[in-house]
Amino acid sequence: MSMPTEKFLVNVAGGQLAVFRYGDDLSNGGEPVLLIHGVTSSNRAFQIFADELIKRGKSPFAVDLRGRGDSNNLPGPFGMAQHAKDMVEVINHFKWNKPDVIGHSMGGFVTAALVGLYPEQVGKVIFADGGIPLPMPPGMSIEQIMPLILGPALARLSMTFESKEAYRDYWRPHPAFNRGWSAELSEYVDYDLRNGKPSTNPQAVEDDSRDLFGDDIIDKALKNLNEETLFIRAPRGLQNEEGGLYPLPILEMALPQYPKLKLINLDDVNHYDMFLHPIGCKQIAEAIYGEAK
């Protein structure tokens, strides 16, 4: 696995956003790739994937979104438009020229808002099991459905853990990690624990989740894509359940609205381990950039 080689603090509204570089600096010619994590995640979601990018001559930079990880002290407002604005500040801070952007889960929605609101700022964008508005079951409100979609993640944010080991023990039985525990998973969960609490601001989760169900910015962004754009889908979901976050029948109804999206189905991974296990990371990197040289 890769660990970040350098941490940067980027000035944004209300304070500073943490950004982590994996691998060597840009003097090695590596093209920057901006990596955006999910709703209760952090830059550490991309430890293994960063290695795959580095093998392909890329220079990975992973953010901690506002309200998460080392950016968890940043105040609201939250929401996809604010996160997109933060990502523009990151791009400008490094003076990048149209970097590729890969968004996982809620990071896919941030990526959609970014390309929709600031298309001149980004190069290729990739949606990894996120970014297409989630279907709202008939007769349900966002308040009713959020606990069903986010499930244990919301409950976890209100809990206190006496040690890193206790937090690992909480995560170990998670069905998404049935391939076995790893050093990468230990690093992922250890990084998340701050003074006995998960680092994600619950208010950020609540506010951000409202934008996952048909927000106009997201819908317009996907309809206005001007080149073929990958939507990479995990066949199993947050609890390792079959069908995944985006069941194929639902996707088949949604995709005709977004003609530039190209569906890539991964093999034998779930919504978490698509990035937290080498099997998923290799497939994703090959789908985007081809075989490692």
Steps between C-alpha positions, in 0.01 A plus 500: 500500500598862463499750781483872423840654440387856562206687648387838368257749653296690242317821589124463453194676642515470879851362536736249340430177314743207537637346179744207492746409230587134450831412333765735365445865419412626153864544406490135390261597220198332654170657397287595802184304572257639758332230712175577685367263770155403625262637760668379824839415352836678458810515282606163646238328282753528215814346654498195270360676195774763526755225431315402182500862383869545577578185294326675210704820525240701690541714812206436736366775727220402739293752693329487837167661417360779716373341822719186477847382604748784544241739348238414762523838674388688191152647548196475274337567272548152363338356187634414158530857372719595798717191461541576129609853587753354746637274225549803272703661779715184510551502122592870505729457801714252309460689170390180327382511141185289471591206725318169481251461785380167643212505748389199705150473648398851618827615345338416167232759575766754592669419168172549314446839665861594420474418129154655483585830668866536397546300177802704394689392814506123450619245246369145498251419776415151624206396715566198723174362644367849554382812318176379342205623711368224723136401441251613762250225590141616442344673798825537696672819607876561509483492882345153486735354244835637622532252790418214262765602248774601743406239758755431773722788387265753659475305827879462513555876500321534836707228668813530716785246487752455782795420273612444142477128562138538615422690179669231292294239684186693409594488130644147476165314474368742235369284214676719242836379634438126479820448300689551825654781699808679365760762589319738263172456687676561833647823363162601353313463831786622726523823302125554542503487881546837677478516879292186506255619232478449124631809325198572279272787602145352516354831379712472184358154433144620548541808282700324227262205476217727390684561172517130410136474390450688176668830577468728194874580487585129480231416246598787268870419531447141391273603212754758380810277496673563169713187471471133590530467877540179699251396765669215686259279693560253783264201475454484879404774745602655831410183692642272228145438379433389143368768264718772646432866559390520135296190411520435126123537434509848656813597308346382175214745559730786601783476246300600188462847657880533504619387156869575559529263797660165420425223750790284620405207726772382737534134592460362851531816714273706722458875554779510762758252377496631143758745638608333824620174341753445218247298294276804453778758465670313215173465309417869541845620398497276191152621402617863514864490394568152366771256603788622716817552295 
